[in-house]
């Protein structure tokens, strides 16, 4: 759930305490707070280089980061426990919600809180309300995510930084930008080939050559 400047996407999983720490230290503010000009330049360069490598570009990546912060802030102000239940990815202003809610009413409440944040262009609510949830299933989901992260990073025909992913109850959720239908197919096939994956749900946008 935590925003991370690491491939394959800018948003990855984490824990509530880390989210709270990030909310207290915006990315650009943290860069400015470096103790020396050299350190600030190095940090800013690393952030800009990684964000710039994404098909979104630096400005869009920063906008997505700020939206991600705003949604997490809304969740924390209402009920910090949401952070342990729901995963959030923000890509091109599109918010993908995955994970589990205790009831249909709780799922609706979380979506309403998310919609209260201005600037989001779309909310994809893939939160499930499972009849039975186990620690084992959650551990399997984390293992699936790690496996898929590694496969995308090792595939030279996939620009891993353009994809964000989550897994919940054996269902893999993808969001991001594919440079071609073939690249998206490779990503989906990587996910399908991983043990315990029951289904792959793609919200990935395929780039149209020549489009602005």
ZIPEVEN-V932542 format. One record per residue. D_FIRST is the distance of its C-alpha to the first C-alpha in Angstrom with 1 decimal. Layout:
D_FIRST
D_FIRST
//
This chain:
0.0
3.8
6.6
9.0
12.6
13.1
14.2
13.8
11.6
10.5
6.8
5.4
3.8
5.0
7.1
8.4
11.2
9.6
8.0
11.5
13.1
11.7
12.8
16.1
16.5
16.2
16.2
19.9
21.0
19.9
21.9
24.9
24.8
25.6
28.9
30.8
31.3
31.0
27.6
26.3
27.7
26.2
22.6
23.0
24.5
21.7
19.1
21.5
22.5
19.1
18.2
21.8
21.6
19.3
21.3
19.7
21.4
20.7
21.3
19.1
16.2
16.7
17.0
13.7
12.1
14.2
13.3
9.5
10.8
13.3
11.2
9.2
12.8
14.3
12.1
13.0
16.5
16.9
15.3
12.8
12.6
10.5
7.4
8.6
9.5
7.4
4.6
5.2
7.1
10.2
13.2
16.8
16.1
14.9
11.8
10.6
9.6
9.5
9.8
12.8
14.8
18.0
20.2
20.9
21.4
18.1
16.5
18.8
18.1
14.3
15.5
18.2
16.1
14.1
17.5
18.8
17.1
19.6
19.3
17.1
19.4
18.0
15.6
15.1
14.6
14.1
13.3
15.9
18.2
19.3
22.7
21.9
18.7
19.1
17.5
19.0
17.2
13.8
15.1
16.4
13.2
11.7
15.1
15.2
12.1
13.8
17.1
16.2
14.7
18.0
20.2
19.0
19.5
22.9
24.1
26.2
26.4
22.7
21.1
17.8
16.2
16.8
14.5
10.8
10.2
8.8
11.3
12.4
15.9
17.0
16.2
14.5
13.1
13.8
13.8
15.5
19.1
21.7
25.0
27.0
27.1
28.0
24.8
22.7
25.0
24.4
20.6
21.1
23.7
21.7
19.2
22.2
23.9
21.3
22.5
21.1
19.7
21.4
20.5
18.8
17.8
18.0
17.2
18.2
20.9
23.9
25.7
29.3
31.6
33.3
31.1
30.4
//
